[in-house]
Amino acid sequence: MSSMDLLCTERATECTAMPDPSLLSDRVLANLLRTEDSYICSSSYFQCVQTEITPPMRRTLAEWMLDIVCLHDCSEGVFTLAMNYVDRFLSVVPMDSSKLQALGATCLLIASKMRQTTPLSPKLMEFYTSHSSSARAIRSFEFLVSAKLKWDLLAVTAPDFLPHLLCRVPLQEGLTDMVLRHANTFITLATREHKFCMYPGSIIAGASFAAALVGINWSSKGGWPLSRLLDFLGTLLHVERDYLSNCFLQLEDLLKETLEENSEETRDASTTPTDVNRVDF
């Protein structure tokens, strides 16, 4: 039974495998770090490849795609992977702006097939495009996108690194789920913005992880100070501390901008860490 056949009070159950410690080994992390460079996409495609599509259009598309992901409670990583497809496709194929929504729908369809047991359907994507793209057209577009990406669809993205960070940083009992949720929120915020395309997934994951810990005042709860945390993450991810710190600061600024957009309340100008709990998708 598909998710569209469920009653309004029912929810589809996602079947997932039990955690496997062998998938969190140093060897697996090294493979992720070595592979991720193949999936980094420069934001310069707006100047070099695309003539009609602009960064604000990409932002609008990302928000539309995120709405669908949230409505259908898609698995973690579907949105990030779909936007990776969008950016990689736009880096090699000039497009009319009228086709952008169809591209987003197609990339969501493919990403859901890669990341969850019950994927979204072409018919559902047709519905969300207000029938401007038929299910048949989306299926055809799916083949084109896959071919242009050279069928390399299991891209390494930021969420893939979070389990490796969580198991290597000594968090207090009960904090793991909260930190994971907050880190995924920061990753989602970064994925919406084209300027973060220049960062590999490991850097976004590391900066998001650090921002999540700062947001819950981890250092005051017996955790490490920010400087030590960034040093540790930089060593673990094989990246310069300044590079990681720069991404972290951009994420903090982005969160503040997002909260200002979503709230008309006057914000307190104190130095208290920004509350990631107030971000509502």
N, C-alpha and C positions, 0 to 999 in steps of 0.2 A: 504494500500500500504506500503510495507516495505521500509526501507531506501535504499536498494539496487536497488529498482525500480525507484528511483528519478533520474531526469536529473542531470547532473554535476553542473548546476547552481541553483539547488533547495536544500533546507534544510528541514529536518523533524522538525516539531514543537513539542516541548515537553510541554505537558499539566501538570501544577502543581497547587496545591491548594493555596488559599490565605493564608497569614501568620495568624496563630492562637495564640493570646497572651496567651491562657490557656496552651499551650504546652511549654511555657517558664517560668512556675511557679517554685518556690523553691521546690515544691514536685516532679516535673518532673526531675529537676536537681539532687535531692537526689536519685531518682530511678536510674538515669544513673550512678551516682557514685557508688551506691551499686551493680549494675549489671556488670559493666565493668571488675571487677576482674575475671569473668568467661572466659574472652576472651584474657587475657594476655598470651603471648607465650614467653617462654624463648628461647634465641638464642642458648642455649646449645644443641639443638637437633642435631647440626652438629657433636658434639662429642658423644652424647649418643644414637642417633637413626640412623642417616644417615652415611653410609660408603663411598658413591660415591659423593654425592652432597656437594658442598663447598659454603662458603659465596660469592665468585666471581660469581659462577653459579647463585645464587639467585639474585645477582645484575643485571646480564645480563638478566635474566628472567623478573625482575621488569621493566627494561628499555623497553623491547619488549612489555610488557603488557601496559606500559604507552603510548607507541607510538600508540597502537590501541585505547586506551581511548581518546587520543587527536585527532586522525584522525576522530573519530566518535562523537566527542564533547559530550562524555558521561556525565551524571550528576555527580555533586560533590559527592564524597564518594564512587563511584564505584571502583576506583583503590585501595583505602585504604581498603575497604571491601574485595576485591578480594585477596589482599596480606595477609589479616588476615586469610582467608581460606587456602591460601598456607602454611603459617607458622603453623597453627593448624594441618593441614593434615600431614605435614612433621614431626611434633612432635610425631606422633603416628604410622606412616606407613613408613617403610624403602622403598626407591624407587631407581630404576636404573636411572642414569642421562639421559638416552635416553627417559624417560617418563616425564621429567620435563616440557617440553614445552606443552605437552598435559594437564598436571595438570594446568598450568597457563591459558591455553585457557578455560578449564572447569570452573575454578574459576571465570574468567571474565564473562563467560556466566551466572553463577549463580548470581553473584553480580549485573549484569545488570538487572536481573529479580527482584531482591530485591529493587533496587534503582531508576529505571526509568520505565516510562510507555511503552516505546518501547525498549525492550531488544535486545541485540545482538543475532544472530542466530547461531545454530550449523554449518550451511553451511558456514557462514562467518568465523567462527573459523577454519574450515577446510581449507579455503583459506589462512588464515594467518599462518597456520602451513605448508604451501606449500604442502598440501595434505598428509603430513606424518601421520596425524590423520584424519580419516574419520568422517563425521558428525554422523554416527551411533556409532562409537567408543566414540566420545565425549559425546553423550547422555548416553551411558553406564557408562562412567567415572563420569558423573554428578550424577548418582545414588550412585556410590561408595563413592564419596567425601561427598555427603549429609549424607550418612549413617555413615561414619566415624566421621563426625562432629555432630552426633546424631541429625541431622535435626535442629540444633540450628543455623540458618542462619542469623537471624537479630542481628548480633553482634553490640555491642556498640563500635564505633571507634572515633578517634579524631574529625572528622568533625561534629559529633553530638553535640559537646560542644560549637562550635563557636557561634551559635545564642544566647546561654545563656550568653556568655562573652560579646558579642556585646551590648546586652540590659542592661547590668549591669555596663558598663564603660561609663562615660559621654563623648562621642566623639563629636567633633564639626560637624556641619552640612556639609554634603558632603564627609565626610571621611569614612563612613561605608562601602561602596562598595570597596574602595581601600584597607582598612584594611582587609576585608574579603578575597579579592583576594590574598593579600600578605600572609596572614596567611595560606591559602590553599596551597600556593606555598611551604612554609616551611613544612607543613604536608606531602606534596608529596615528598619532599627531604628526610624527615625522614623515610617515608615508604619504600623508595628504599634501605635503609641501614639496615642490620640485627641487628646492635648493638642497635637500638632503639626498638627492640622487647621487651626489658625488661621494658620499660615504659608503663604504662597504657595510654589509649587514652586521658584522662583528662590532664595528665601532658604534653603530646605532644601538645595538643591544647593550654594549657596555655602558654607554652614556645613559641609556634609559634605565638600566639597572641601578646605576649610581643615583640618578635623579629620584628613582622610587625610594631608595633608602634614605636620601636626604629628606624627602617628603614626609616620611614617618618618624623623623628625628632618631634614626637608628643609633647615631653616635652617643646620644644621651641615654640610650637604653643598654649601654654596654658594648656597642659596636665600635667599629673603627672610625677615626676622623676621615673627612673627605679626602685629604691629601694621601693618606695611606691607602684608602680604597682605590683611588685613581691609579696610584703606583702599582698596586696589585693587579688591577684589571689591565693596565697597559702591558705589564710583563706577561700575563696570561694570554692576552690576545695578540702579542707581538706587535704593538703599535706604540708610537711615541706618546708620552703622557700629555704633551701640549695638544696634540691632535685630538685625543680623547676628551680633554678638558674643553676644547673649543666646541665640540659637538654637544657636550653636556650643557654649556652655557647657552647655546642656541636653543636647546630643548627647554630650558628653564624660561627663556624669553618667550618662546612659542606658547608655552603653557599659560603664561601671564596674558599674552595677547588673546588666547582662546577664551580664557575666563572673562576678559573684558568684553569680548564679543557676545558671550552667552549670558551676561548679567548686567543689569542696569544699576546695581548697587554700587555705592562708593567704596572702593577698596581701601583697606588700611595700608598706609605706606610704611609699614614696619619691615624689619628684616626677617620676620618669621618665614620659614620655607613655605612655598606655595602649596596649597592643599589640592592634591591631585584628585581627591574624592569629589571635588566640585565639578569635574569635567563630566559632561553628560552627552553621550552619543545618541 
